[in-house]
Amino acid sequence: MPRFPLHDLSDTEFEHLVVLICRELMGSGITSFAAGRDGGKDAKFEGTATAFPSTASPASGKFIIQAKHTSFPVASCSDYDFETTLIDKEIPKITRMFDAGSLTHYLIFTNRRKTGGAEDRIPERIRTATGVQHVWLRGLEDIERELQRHPHIAKAVGLDKLRSPIQFVPEDLRDVILALHSHRQSLPVAFDSEHDFRNYPGLDAKNEINGLTPAYDAYIKENSMPHFHDIENFLKNPRNETLKKQYHTVADELKGQLIVHRERFTNFDDALETLYNLIHERCPEIQPVRRIVKIVIHYMYVNCEIGQKA
């Protein structure tokens, strides 16, 4: 599923996004509050929801909605600063509203990734501490699902402009990278084939055609080329035929995307770094081997699988 750069929104923009989502889920009666001391609420709704938690069994009562935004792309609801510190600050506010009779349903929306444990622990903790019986935690995955269902919301908050034009299936390349890492004894080992790529026929001309700068060319040769032979051997191994097909499928997708959206990048250095950041962001589980991600992207370029040759 394509990901939206929710971490690039401001806190105010994220709150606006949450209100628009709640308007789809509950109805036009949703009320938002101006920036300032919100007393533990960013929006409220009273009545019977249109489609929350489902259209078959909509909830009814007094809803309080709280938006919690982070600019950290890989933040999780299980992080200590969220699950403990932030929730501790909210519990007294929730308790006051519940005791005053102004809420029966409490929702937290956050752009953090929602782990299964946190989905159960955080609502239960709030229920136990405050007496509120209906508490929901909506994380990054839930918000992305609503944006897929209601693309006009993404446009309304400018996410369509922030979103990268490059669309592909990063999981295929992730599988290749993780398998490649498991077959390697040591990434920093240099290979004798470095000179084969350093004097690659036509590489200078290709750099000129694609707009790759001399500095980035030197960066590829110094940091990535010593490991290309290992990738080549891995892809040629008959045991890795399925992974090889996944690799070439992604390369074909990326090649077309980069051609179509070439004008969106200052130079091809920018394009290659964008690919690296997209894969790293969309597949956080490969963070421990992110060095290999960049090597594989550089291999694709030098091997003429992405980028124009003429």
N, C-alpha and C positions, 0 to 999 in steps of 0.2 A: 504494500500500500504506500503511495507517495506520502511523504512526511511534510508537515507545515512547520516553518521556523518560528514556533510560538515564543521561543526564548528571545527573539529579536524584537518582540513587541515591548512597548513600555507597560508599566503597571496599569496605567489608565486605559490603554488600548486593550489589554487583556481583560480588564473588568467589563469593558464595552462588549467584547467578544462573548463573555460569559452571559451577560444580560440578553444578548441576541439569541444565544442557544436556549436559554431558559424561556424566552418568548415562544420559541418553537415547541418546547416541551410542555409548557404550562398554559400559555395563552397571552393575549395582549394586555392582560391586567398586571403584568410584572412591573414593578416600580424600582427604579434605580436611584442611587443617592449621589450627590455631588462629592467631589474629592474633599477629603478632610477627615476629621475624627468620626469614623463610621460606627463606633460602638459595637463592632463585631459583625457588621452586616454591610454588604455592597448592594444588595437588592432584596426585595421581598415580594411575596405573592400570597393572596388569600382567596381560597375557593377550591374548586376541583380542577386538577391539572388536565390538560388536553391529552398528554401522552407520557406522563411520568408517574411511576417508573415504567409503565407500559400503557398502551392504548386499551388493553383488555382489562387492566386493573389500575386505573388512575387513582393517585392519592388525593386526599381532600383535607384541607386544614390551613394553618398559617405557616408559610414557608419562609425561611430566612436563608439567603444565599451568600456565601463568602467566597471571594476569589483570591487565590494565593499564587502569585507569579514568581518565577525564578528566571534569571538570565543564563543559568548554567545548563547547557544542553543535555548533560547526562545525569542530572539530579534525579533522585528517587524519593518516593514517599517514605521509604524506610530510613532515610538519612536522619541522623540525630537532631540536626537543627530544625527539621520539619516535624518529625514524629513526637519529639519530646519538647524542645524549647518553644516552638511556635504554638503547638497545641496547648501547652501549659498557659500561654498568654491568652488564648481564646476561651478557655473553659470558664473563667469567671464571668466573661461577657455573655456567654451562652446561658449560664446559670441565671444571671439577672433577667435576661429576656424570657426564659422559661418560667421563672417564678412570677414574673409580671403578667404571664398569660399571653405574651405576644408571639410565641412560636410553638408549633407542634412538630414541625419537620425542619431539619437542618441539613444543608448541603454545602460541602466544600468542593470547589473546583480548583484544580491546580494543573500546571503544565509539566509536573514531575511524572516520571514513570511510576506506575502503580503496581507494586508487587502484591502477590496474593496474600501474604502475611499482613501487610499494612492495610489492605482492603478490609480485613476482618478486625485487626487490632485497634485501629484508630477510631472507627465508629463505636466499637464496644467500649473503649476508654471514655469517649465523650458521653455515651449513654449512662455509664456507671457513675461518672463524676457529676453529671448535671440533672439526670432524671428524664431527659428527652429520649423518647423511645424510638423515634424514626430519624436515623442519621445515615447519610450517604457520603461516600468519598468518590469523586469523579476525577480521574487522572488523565494523563496525556492521551492514552489509547482511547478513552471514552470521548474526549474532545475531538480527536481526529476522526472518529467514526461519525460524529455529528456534522463535521465539516464536509465529509464525503457525501452525507445525505443532503446537506443544505449548502451547496457551493456559494450561494449568494452571501452567506455570512462571511466567508473568507474574503470575498471581494469587498464587503462593506468595511472591514477593518484593515484592508490593504495587504492581506496575506498573499494575494495573487501576485503582487509586485515584489514582495520579499522572497517568494519561493523561487528556488533555482529553476531555470528552464530545462535543465538536464533531468530527464526521467528515465530510469532503468530499474532493473531488478538486482539490487546489490547483494542479495542472499546467494546468488549463483557464484559471484566472485568471492564472497566470504568463505564458501565451502572450499573453493580452490586454495585460498590463502591459508586456511586452517589446516588443510591436508598437506600443503607444501611445507608448512612449519613443522608438522609432526614427522615429516620424512627428512628433515634436515638435522644434522648433528650440531651445527654451529653456523649461524648466519654471517658473522663477521669474517669468515674464511674467504680469502681471495682465490680466484680460479685462473688457470693459465690461459683461458680463452678471452681474457680482457682485451687483448690486442685485436681480436677478431671484430669486436664492436667499436673499439676506439677508431679504427680505420674503415668503418662501415661505408661502402661505396654509396655516394649520394646523400649521406646524412647532412652534410653542410647545406646542400641544396634544399633538402627537405626542411631544415630549420628556417631557411630564408622564406620558403613558400608559406610555412605555417606561422611565422613570426615568433619563433623561439629565440630568446636572447642568448648571446654568447655566454653570459654568466650562468644561465640555467643549463645550457648545454654542458658546461664544465662541471656543474653540480651533478648532472646525470652520470657523466663519465667517471667522476671521482667516487660517488657514493653508491651508485646502483649497478653500473656495468660489471664490476667484479663478481656479481652474483647472478648474472644472466644465464650462465652456462648451467647452473643448478636448475633454474626454471625450465630451460630448454629440455634438459634430460628428464625432468619430472613429467612434462607434457608429452614427451615421446614414448614414455613407458606404457606398454599396452595395458598394464593394470590400472592406469589412470585415464582410460578412454572416456568414461562418463564425465570426469572432471574436466578433461580437455574440451569436450563438447560444450560444457557450461562456460568455460573460459572464452571460447570463440563466439558463443552466443552473446555474452556481455560485450565483447570487443566490437561485434557488429552493431549492437545497439548504440554503444558509445560513439562509434565512428560517425554514424548518421546524425546523432544528436549534436555532436561537436561541429559538423559541417553546417547544419541548419542554424545553429545559434552562435556561430563563430563571432558575429559582430557584437555579441554581448560581453566579450572578454577583451581586455586591454591588449594582451598578447597571449601566446600559447602557454607561456609559463602560468598565467592566471588560470587558463582552462585546465591544465594538469593539476594544479593545486586545488581547484574547485572539485575535481573528481575525488581527490584524496579526502577532502573535508566531508563530502557527501557520504562516501563509504564509511568513514570513521563515525560520522554522526548517526547514520541510519543502522549501523551494525556495531553498537558499542561493545559487544562481546569480543570483538577482535582487537580491542585496545591494547592488550598485552603484546600483540604481534604487529602493531601498526607500522613498524619499520618495513615489514614485508609488503604492506599495501602500496607504499610509494614505489618500491622496487618493481612490483608487478605493473603498475601504471607506466613507469618509465620503460619497462620491457615492451609493453604494448606499443608505445610510441616509436621506439627505435626499430622495432620489428615490423613497422609499417602496418600495424593492425588498427591504429587510430591515427588521425591526422592525414592531411592530404599529401599525395606524392607528386601531384602535377597541378 
